[in-house]
């Protein structure tokens, strides 16, 4: 049987997923608002590109599923920390929401909830592949890429707009509020 190897694009995606999860877990303690926003504006586009570039050999294209491993209370604490950090900037008007087609009124969304939803997907993925052989990891990459196409890729794009608006409209000196 042919040995399955994880390619560089997949390794890069896993590293970015890990970096993203750590950033969200440390949001309240390590960042000011602008530093957090800038960190998200640096990592989210890279995750989008990396998730788009995940390649899975056709032999592994099967129905893969990632179990939900993230505790609901922990999800809520991550979401609340980001919501508190962003304050009134957490809410934005969403134009790509399914219900918007039939609505005359704007639909409000939460940046924190969007970021936490992405966090949940990436956390579940990373926890699923920890200490797994390459063939299982590749199957999980198939699942996370399919989930990206159908669900969280749009969320990622949607939260970029309000994060960009926060960064562009900020009066804070970026040199004093940057996290490296």
N, C-alpha and C positions, 0 to 999 in steps of 0.2 A: 504494500500500500504506500502511496506517495506521502511523504512527510509534508505537513502543512506548516507554513511559516507566516508569521505576521509581518506584513510589509511596513515600510517606513511611514506611509500616510496613516495607517491604522495606529501605529505607535504614537505618532504625533497627535492624533485625535485623543488617544487615551491620556496623554500627558496634559493636553489642554483641558480635558474634562476634569482631571484631578486638580489642576490649577484653579479652574472655575469653582469647583466645589469648596476648595479651601478658602477662596476669596469670599464666598457667600457665608461660610461658617464663621469667618472672622470679621464680617462686615461691621458689626456694632463696636467691636473692641479695637480694631486696627485702623479704621478709616474715618475721616471726616466725610461729609457728603460729597464734595467735589472730587476728592481722591477716589472714593468708591465709584462714582460715575465715570471718572476717567479710566479706572481699572476695567470697568465693564465695557467701555467703548474700545478699549484695546483688545480685550479677549473675545468678545462676542463675534466680531467679524472673522476672527481666526478660527473660532469653533465652527462657524457657518461654512467656511471654505473647507476646513478639514473634514467635516461631516459629509460634505458634498463629494469629497475625493476618496471616501472609504471605498476600497475595492475588495470585493469578496468573490473568490473563484466560483464559477457556475456550479461546480460539484457541491458547494456548500449552501447554495441557494435553496433553502428549505424554510418551512414554517418554524421560525425560532421565536421564542417568547422569553421575556425577561420578567421574572417575578418581582412584585413590589416588596422591597426590603426596607424601605424608609419608614420609620415610625411616624404616625400622623402628628404626634405632639412635637417631634423634632422638626418636621416640615413646617408646622405652624410657628415654631420659635424662630426659624430662619426667615420666614415670611414677615413676621412681626418686627424682627430686628431691622430688616431692610425698610419696611414701612415706616418705622420710627426714624430711621436715618434720613429718609427722603422727605418725611413730613408732608406738607401740602403738595409737594412736587410728585408724590407717588401716583396721583390720579391723572389720567389723560383720556382724551376722547378717541375711541377706536372706530375706524372706518371700515375695517376688514372683518368685523364680527358678523357671523351668519345672520343674526337678527336685524342687522342694519339695513338689509334689503327691504324689509317690510316696516321700518320704523321712520317716523317723522321726527323723533327726538334723538339726540346724541346718546351714545352708549359709553358709559365710563368704564375704564379698566384700571387695574392696579399694576404698576411696574413691579412691585414686590411680589405679587402673585405670579406674574409672568416669569420673573427670574426664579422664583421658587418652583414653578412647574418644570422649568428646564433643569433645575437642580435635582429634582426628584428623578427625572429620567436618567440623568448622568450618574447620580449616586447609585441608583438601582443597577445600572450597567456596570459601573466600577466594582460594586460589591459582588456582582455575579461572576465577574471574570477573575477576581482575586484568586491567585494560586491555581488557576485552571489551565489545562493543556491548550495548545494553540488551536486545535480544531474546535473546541468549545468556545474559545474567545472569538474565533472567526464567525461562528454561528451567532453569538451575541452581537457582534458587529453588524451582522445582517439585520438583526432585529432593531438595533438602535438606528441604523440608517433608514430602515422602512418607517420607523416611528418619526424620524426627522422629516421625511418627505410628507407624511400624512398629518403630523401634529405640531411638533415643537419647532420646526424650522420657521413656520409662520409666526409663532410667538416670539422667537428670537428677533425676527425682522421688526415686528410690531413694537417691542420695547426699545429698540434702537432709536426710534424717533423721539420719544420723550426724554431719553437719556441725553441725546444730542441737544435737545432744546435746553435742558438743565445746564449742560456744559457751555453752550453758546451764550446763554443768558446770565451766567454766573458773574457776580461782582467780586468773588473771592480771588485773591492772588493765587494763581495756580502753583507758583513756586513754593508757597508755604503750606499747601495742602495736597502734596503728591506722595503717593506710596510707591516705593520701589520694590 
